[in-house]
Amino acid sequence: MTQPLWQKSTTSINKKMMNFMAGEDVILDRELIQYDIQASQAHVKGLASIKLISDDESLQLIKELSNLSKAFDTGEFILDNRFEDCHSAIEYWLVEKLGELGKKVHTGRSRNDQILVATRLYLKDSLNQVIQLCKESAESCLNKAELGKEQPMPGYTHLQQAVPSSVGMWFAGFAESMVDNLISLEACLKLIDCNPLGTAAGYGVNLPLDRELTTQELNFARIQLNPIYAQNSRGKFELAVLNAMSLCLLDVRRYCWDISIFTTQEFSMVNLPSEMMTGSSIMPNKTNPDLVELMRGSYAVVQSATIELQSLLSLPSGYQRDLQLTKGALLRGVKKSIDTLSLFPALIECTQFIKESCESKITAPMYATDLAIELSQQNIPFRTAYQQVANSYDELENRTPLDSINARVSVGACRDLRLEEIRERLK
């Protein structure tokens, strides 16, 4: 391992202890180093703006940081256990290339605000990806809802047949849910869109750092003002992001649960294409919805990351080294969210309901609610009508699924899905 940034002449290094403290941190930092480089360039510009370094020194540092970015992308520079973390690696590169000038990059900065700003930039990018995927998922559901609005299917409560519904209504429900998820995601993006760079180790520094400039350079909406709060927001903001993303995966889980049931031989209501299925290594007759099942399980992975963060955040104010352990849970949860949601629009598009099978599952007793409501419109008290219908289903035999769903005229129901209203909210 290269010399730690904090090593002093009086400091001795225990290799076993160092390996334990570094853990997998440097490997995880491969996800964050480009954001750290970006923030370092902004910091250098800030130092130049208050004349702590010259314009020429600033240009040299920024150019060499760009070279490091390219070297990392091409594999010329590898972030590995030679370094304690990506922050150490960046300073090491600059000192190797620029000598004494490279040692100036950390002026007025701590690794604490360094990791805060790198993580914040990463989370902004990740949230924007998830927002786009939610929009695509909602759009796919709306398209399928339009195609299926006159295609009857059974509606279930308690996994028991309840009333006739429609494929359009089923898809529209997921469309509206994804649109609502955007509210949480965008609120979360607004929450975290603040610049912690310049708060140092949580108490500020005795320099007039140009935080307005770095905020503008890094495209943050505002400055995170209080240095103590900046430190205390580590883990808190990550938790907010995972919670917002988990709401999306909660809907994916429910969608996949439904598909898992509807594709069984017992239901036979949905077909998935062969590329969405796998087989058995021993049973030649099997096709299995493994993809759907793994997507369904993604929610649990993100929830476990959320719980890990919650457990770690039982801490006093200020930086504590425990916070390093939030990184693995965060990156794991975000990656699982993006990987899963990137497949969701394609799964929606290829979900095909089988018309004949869906209609055959709608039996006469499922029209009972329709009849009870019709009788109540004839000035018969609803509870009396309910009891009357419950005693005999004879009057229900000649009804059709299409008539039933077309009679459901309440707002949002089968006859009035309000797809354009949902689409308008999506905009």
CORURFEN-V631719 format. One record per residue. N is the residue number from 1. RES is the residue in one letter. OMEGA is omega in whole degrees, 0 to 359 (* if undefined). BURIAL is # if it has 9 or more other ideal C-beta (glycine too) atoms within 8 Angstrom, else .. Layout:
BEGIN
n:N res:RES omega:OMEGA burial:BURIAL
n:N res:RES omega:OMEGA burial:BURIAL
END
This chain:
BEGIN
n:1 res:M omega:176 burial:#
n:2 res:T omega:182 burial:.
n:3 res:Q omega:179 burial:.
n:4 res:P omega:180 burial:#
n:5 res:L omega:185 burial:#
n:6 res:W omega:184 burial:.
n:7 res:Q omega:178 burial:.
n:8 res:K omega:182 burial:.
n:9 res:S omega:182 burial:.
n:10 res:T omega:186 burial:.
n:11 res:T omega:172 burial:.
n:12 res:S omega:185 burial:.
n:13 res:I omega:174 burial:.
n:14 res:N omega:187 burial:.
n:15 res:K omega:181 burial:.
n:16 res:K omega:178 burial:.
n:17 res:M omega:180 burial:.
n:18 res:M omega:180 burial:#
n:19 res:N omega:178 burial:#
n:20 res:F omega:183 burial:.
n:21 res:M omega:179 burial:.
n:22 res:A omega:178 burial:#
n:23 res:G omega:178 burial:.
n:24 res:E omega:188 burial:.
n:25 res:D omega:184 burial:#
n:26 res:V omega:177 burial:#
n:27 res:I omega:177 burial:#
n:28 res:L omega:182 burial:#
n:29 res:D omega:175 burial:#
n:30 res:R omega:176 burial:#
n:31 res:E omega:190 burial:.
n:32 res:L omega:189 burial:#
n:33 res:I omega:181 burial:#
n:34 res:Q omega:177 burial:.
n:35 res:Y omega:177 burial:#
n:36 res:D omega:177 burial:#
n:37 res:I omega:179 burial:#
n:38 res:Q omega:180 burial:#
n:39 res:A omega:178 burial:#
n:40 res:S omega:177 burial:#
n:41 res:Q omega:177 burial:#
n:42 res:A omega:179 burial:#
n:43 res:H omega:179 burial:#
n:44 res:V omega:178 burial:#
n:45 res:K omega:178 burial:#
n:46 res:G omega:178 burial:#
n:47 res:L omega:179 burial:#
n:48 res:A omega:183 burial:#
n:49 res:S omega:178 burial:.
n:50 res:I omega:172 burial:#
n:51 res:K omega:175 burial:.
n:52 res:L omega:170 burial:#
n:53 res:I omega:181 burial:#
n:54 res:S omega:177 burial:.
n:55 res:D omega:179 burial:.
n:56 res:D omega:178 burial:.
n:57 res:E omega:178 burial:#
n:58 res:S omega:180 burial:#
n:59 res:L omega:179 burial:.
n:60 res:Q omega:180 burial:#
n:61 res:L omega:181 burial:#
n:62 res:I omega:179 burial:#
n:63 res:K omega:182 burial:.
n:64 res:E omega:174 burial:#
n:65 res:L omega:175 burial:#
n:66 res:S omega:177 burial:#
n:67 res:N omega:178 burial:#
n:68 res:L omega:179 burial:#
n:69 res:S omega:179 burial:#
n:70 res:K omega:181 burial:#
n:71 res:A omega:177 burial:#
n:72 res:F omega:180 burial:#
n:73 res:D omega:184 burial:.
n:74 res:T omega:182 burial:.
n:75 res:G omega:177 burial:.
n:76 res:E omega:176 burial:.
n:77 res:F omega:181 burial:#
n:78 res:I omega:177 burial:.
n:79 res:L omega:184 burial:#
n:80 res:D omega:188 burial:.
n:81 res:N omega:165 burial:.
n:82 res:R omega:186 burial:.
n:83 res:F omega:177 burial:#
n:84 res:E omega:181 burial:#
n:85 res:D omega:181 burial:#
n:86 res:C omega:179 burial:#
n:87 res:H omega:178 burial:#
n:88 res:S omega:181 burial:#
n:89 res:A omega:180 burial:#
n:90 res:I omega:180 burial:#
n:91 res:E omega:177 burial:#
n:92 res:Y omega:181 burial:#
n:93 res:W omega:183 burial:#
n:94 res:L omega:179 burial:#
n:95 res:V omega:178 burial:#
n:96 res:E omega:185 burial:.
n:97 res:K omega:189 burial:#
n:98 res:L omega:178 burial:#
n:99 res:G omega:184 burial:.
n:100 res:E omega:179 burial:.
n:101 res:L omega:180 burial:#
n:102 res:G omega:181 burial:#
n:103 res:K omega:181 burial:#
n:104 res:K omega:188 burial:#
n:105 res:V omega:185 burial:#
n:106 res:H omega:180 burial:.
n:107 res:T omega:177 burial:#
n:108 res:G omega:185 burial:#
n:109 res:R omega:175 burial:#
n:110 res:S omega:172 burial:.
n:111 res:R omega:180 burial:.
n:112 res:N omega:178 burial:#
n:113 res:D omega:177 burial:#
n:114 res:Q omega:180 burial:#
n:115 res:I omega:177 burial:#
n:116 res:L omega:184 burial:#
n:117 res:V omega:178 burial:#
n:118 res:A omega:179 burial:#
n:119 res:T omega:180 burial:#
n:120 res:R omega:179 burial:#
n:121 res:L omega:177 burial:#
n:122 res:Y omega:181 burial:#
n:123 res:L omega:177 burial:#
n:124 res:K omega:178 burial:#
n:125 res:D omega:183 burial:#
n:126 res:S omega:178 burial:#
n:127 res:L omega:178 burial:#
n:128 res:N omega:175 burial:#
n:129 res:Q omega:182 burial:#
n:130 res:V omega:177 burial:#
n:131 res:I omega:179 burial:#
n:132 res:Q omega:180 burial:.
n:133 res:L omega:176 burial:#
n:134 res:C omega:178 burial:#
n:135 res:K omega:179 burial:#
n:136 res:E omega:179 burial:#
n:137 res:S omega:178 burial:#
n:138 res:A omega:179 burial:#
n:139 res:E omega:178 burial:#
n:140 res:S omega:178 burial:#
n:141 res:C omega:179 burial:#
n:142 res:L omega:178 burial:#
n:143 res:N omega:179 burial:#
n:144 res:K omega:178 burial:#
n:145 res:A omega:179 burial:#
n:146 res:E omega:181 burial:#
n:147 res:L omega:187 burial:#
n:148 res:G omega:187 burial:#
n:149 res:K omega:177 burial:#
n:150 res:E omega:178 burial:#
n:151 res:Q omega:182 burial:#
n:152 res:P omega:171 burial:#
n:153 res:M omega:178 burial:#
n:154 res:P omega:171 burial:#
n:155 res:G omega:186 burial:#
n:156 res:Y omega:161 burial:.
n:157 res:T omega:184 burial:.
n:158 res:H omega:185 burial:.
n:159 res:L omega:176 burial:.
n:160 res:Q omega:178 burial:.
n:161 res:Q omega:185 burial:#
n:162 res:A omega:181 burial:#
n:163 res:V omega:174 burial:#
n:164 res:P omega:176 burial:#
n:165 res:S omega:178 burial:#
n:166 res:S omega:175 burial:#
n:167 res:V omega:179 burial:#
n:168 res:G omega:180 burial:#
n:169 res:M omega:179 burial:#
n:170 res:W omega:180 burial:#
n:171 res:F omega:181 burial:#
n:172 res:A omega:178 burial:#
n:173 res:G omega:178 burial:.
n:174 res:F omega:177 burial:#
n:175 res:A omega:182 burial:#
n:176 res:E omega:179 burial:#
n:177 res:S omega:178 burial:#
n:178 res:M omega:177 burial:#
n:179 res:V omega:177 burial:#
n:180 res:D omega:177 burial:.
n:181 res:N omega:179 burial:#
n:182 res:L omega:178 burial:#
n:183 res:I omega:179 burial:.
n:184 res:S omega:182 burial:#
n:185 res:L omega:182 burial:#
n:186 res:E omega:175 burial:#
n:187 res:A omega:179 burial:#
n:188 res:C omega:178 burial:#
n:189 res:L omega:178 burial:#
n:190 res:K omega:180 burial:.
n:191 res:L omega:188 burial:.
n:192 res:I omega:186 burial:#
n:193 res:D omega:180 burial:#
n:194 res:C omega:189 burial:#
n:195 res:N omega:178 burial:#
n:196 res:P omega:183 burial:#
n:197 res:L omega:183 burial:#
n:198 res:G omega:177 burial:#
n:199 res:T omega:178 burial:#
n:200 res:A omega:185 burial:#
n:201 res:A omega:176 burial:.
n:202 res:G omega:180 burial:#
n:203 res:Y omega:181 burial:.
n:204 res:G omega:180 burial:.
n:205 res:V omega:180 burial:.
n:206 res:N omega:176 burial:.
n:207 res:L omega:178 burial:.
n:208 res:P omega:183 burial:.
n:209 res:L omega:182 burial:#
n:210 res:D omega:184 burial:#
n:211 res:R omega:175 burial:#
n:212 res:E omega:181 burial:.
n:213 res:L omega:181 burial:#
n:214 res:T omega:177 burial:#
n:215 res:T omega:179 burial:#
n:216 res:Q omega:181 burial:.
n:217 res:E omega:184 burial:#
n:218 res:L omega:175 burial:#
n:219 res:N omega:171 burial:.
n:220 res:F omega:181 burial:#
n:221 res:A omega:184 burial:.
n:222 res:R omega:175 burial:.
n:223 res:I omega:168 burial:#
n:224 res:Q omega:196 burial:#
n:225 res:L omega:190 burial:.
n:226 res:N omega:183 burial:.
n:227 res:P omega:179 burial:#
n:228 res:I omega:178 burial:#
n:229 res:Y omega:178 burial:#
n:230 res:A omega:178 burial:#
n:231 res:Q omega:181 burial:#
n:232 res:N omega:179 burial:#
n:233 res:S omega:177 burial:#
n:234 res:R omega:186 burial:#
n:235 res:G omega:178 burial:#
n:236 res:K omega:180 burial:#
n:237 res:F omega:178 burial:#
n:238 res:E omega:178 burial:#
n:239 res:L omega:179 burial:#
n:240 res:A omega:180 burial:#
n:241 res:V omega:181 burial:#
n:242 res:L omega:177 burial:#
n:243 res:N omega:179 burial:#
n:244 res:A omega:180 burial:#
n:245 res:M omega:182 burial:#
n:246 res:S omega:176 burial:#
n:247 res:L omega:177 burial:#
n:248 res:C omega:182 burial:#
n:249 res:L omega:174 burial:#
n:250 res:L omega:177 burial:#
n:251 res:D omega:176 burial:#
n:252 res:V omega:180 burial:#
n:253 res:R omega:181 burial:#
n:254 res:R omega:177 burial:.
n:255 res:Y omega:183 burial:#
n:256 res:C omega:176 burial:#
n:257 res:W omega:179 burial:#
n:258 res:D omega:181 burial:#
n:259 res:I omega:178 burial:#
n:260 res:S omega:179 burial:#
n:261 res:I omega:186 burial:#
n:262 res:F omega:179 burial:#
n:263 res:T omega:179 burial:#
n:264 res:T omega:178 burial:.
n:265 res:Q omega:181 burial:.
n:266 res:E omega:178 burial:.
n:267 res:F omega:180 burial:#
n:268 res:S omega:182 burial:.
n:269 res:M omega:184 burial:#
n:270 res:V omega:171 burial:#
n:271 res:N omega:169 burial:.
n:272 res:L omega:180 burial:#
n:273 res:P omega:185 burial:.
n:274 res:S omega:181 burial:.
n:275 res:E omega:177 burial:.
n:276 res:M omega:185 burial:#
n:277 res:M omega:172 burial:#
n:278 res:T omega:180 burial:.
n:279 res:G omega:179 burial:.
n:280 res:S omega:179 burial:.
n:281 res:S omega:182 burial:.
n:282 res:I omega:185 burial:.
n:283 res:M omega:185 burial:.
n:284 res:P omega:184 burial:.
n:285 res:N omega:191 burial:.
n:286 res:K omega:159 burial:.
n:287 res:T omega:189 burial:.
n:288 res:N omega:179 burial:#
n:289 res:P omega:184 burial:#
n:290 res:D omega:181 burial:.
n:291 res:L omega:180 burial:#
n:292 res:V omega:182 burial:#
n:293 res:E omega:179 burial:#
n:294 res:L omega:175 burial:.
n:295 res:M omega:177 burial:#
n:296 res:R omega:182 burial:#
n:297 res:G omega:183 burial:#
n:298 res:S omega:179 burial:#
n:299 res:Y omega:181 burial:#
n:300 res:A omega:179 burial:.
n:301 res:V omega:181 burial:#
n:302 res:V omega:177 burial:#
n:303 res:Q omega:179 burial:#
n:304 res:S omega:176 burial:.
n:305 res:A omega:178 burial:#
n:306 res:T omega:180 burial:#
n:307 res:I omega:177 burial:.
n:308 res:E omega:178 burial:#
n:309 res:L omega:181 burial:#
n:310 res:Q omega:181 burial:.
n:311 res:S omega:182 burial:.
n:312 res:L omega:189 burial:#
n:313 res:L omega:175 burial:#
n:314 res:S omega:189 burial:.
n:315 res:L omega:173 burial:.
n:316 res:P omega:179 burial:.
n:317 res:S omega:178 burial:.
n:318 res:G omega:182 burial:.
n:319 res:Y omega:172 burial:#
n:320 res:Q omega:185 burial:.
n:321 res:R omega:175 burial:.
n:322 res:D omega:184 burial:.
n:323 res:L omega:175 burial:#
n:324 res:Q omega:185 burial:.
n:325 res:L omega:176 burial:.
n:326 res:T omega:188 burial:#
n:327 res:K omega:182 burial:#
n:328 res:G omega:179 burial:#
n:329 res:A omega:180 burial:#
n:330 res:L omega:183 burial:#
n:331 res:L omega:179 burial:#
n:332 res:R omega:181 burial:#
n:333 res:G omega:180 burial:#
n:334 res:V omega:181 burial:#
n:335 res:K omega:180 burial:.
n:336 res:K omega:179 burial:#
n:337 res:S omega:183 burial:#
n:338 res:I omega:180 burial:#
n:339 res:D omega:182 burial:#
n:340 res:T omega:183 burial:#
n:341 res:L omega:178 burial:#
n:342 res:S omega:178 burial:.
n:343 res:L omega:189 burial:#
n:344 res:F omega:179 burial:#
n:345 res:P omega:179 burial:#
n:346 res:A omega:178 burial:.
n:347 res:L omega:179 burial:#
n:348 res:I omega:184 burial:#
n:349 res:E omega:184 burial:#
n:350 res:C omega:176 burial:#
n:351 res:T omega:183 burial:#
n:352 res:Q omega:175 burial:.
n:353 res:F omega:182 burial:#
n:354 res:I omega:190 burial:#
n:355 res:K omega:185 burial:.
n:356 res:E omega:182 burial:.
n:357 res:S omega:179 burial:#
n:358 res:C omega:182 burial:#
n:359 res:E omega:182 burial:#
n:360 res:S omega:180 burial:.
n:361 res:K omega:181 burial:#
n:362 res:I omega:184 burial:#
n:363 res:T omega:185 burial:.
n:364 res:A omega:181 burial:.
n:365 res:P omega:181 burial:.
n:366 res:M omega:177 burial:#
n:367 res:Y omega:186 burial:#
n:368 res:A omega:180 burial:#
n:369 res:T omega:178 burial:#
n:370 res:D omega:183 burial:#
n:371 res:L omega:180 burial:#
n:372 res:A omega:179 burial:#
n:373 res:I omega:177 burial:#
n:374 res:E omega:179 burial:.
n:375 res:L omega:180 burial:#
n:376 res:S omega:176 burial:#
n:377 res:Q omega:178 burial:.
n:378 res:Q omega:177 burial:.
n:379 res:N omega:172 burial:.
n:380 res:I omega:179 burial:#
n:381 res:P omega:186 burial:.
n:382 res:F omega:183 burial:#
n:383 res:R omega:176 burial:.
n:384 res:T omega:178 burial:.
n:385 res:A omega:179 burial:#
n:386 res:Y omega:181 burial:#
n:387 res:Q omega:181 burial:.
n:388 res:Q omega:181 burial:#
n:389 res:V omega:182 burial:#
n:390 res:A omega:182 burial:.
n:391 res:N omega:182 burial:.
n:392 res:S omega:178 burial:.
n:393 res:Y omega:186 burial:#
n:394 res:D omega:184 burial:.
n:395 res:E omega:187 burial:.
n:396 res:L omega:190 burial:#
n:397 res:E omega:187 burial:.
n:398 res:N omega:180 burial:.
n:399 res:R omega:180 burial:#
n:400 res:T omega:179 burial:.
n:401 res:P omega:183 burial:#
n:402 res:L omega:177 burial:.
n:403 res:D omega:182 burial:.
n:404 res:S omega:183 burial:#
n:405 res:I omega:178 burial:#
n:406 res:N omega:178 burial:#
n:407 res:A omega:183 burial:.
n:408 res:R omega:189 burial:#
n:409 res:V omega:178 burial:.
n:410 res:S omega:185 burial:.
n:411 res:V omega:179 burial:.
n:412 res:G omega:181 burial:.
n:413 res:A omega:192 burial:#
n:414 res:C omega:183 burial:#
n:415 res:R omega:185 burial:#
n:416 res:D omega:187 burial:#
n:417 res:L omega:181 burial:#
n:418 res:R omega:182 burial:#
n:419 res:L omega:180 burial:#
n:420 res:E omega:178 burial:.
n:421 res:E omega:176 burial:.
n:422 res:I omega:180 burial:#
n:423 res:R omega:179 burial:#
n:424 res:E omega:177 burial:.
n:425 res:R omega:180 burial:.
n:426 res:L omega:180 burial:#
n:427 res:K omega:* burial:.
END
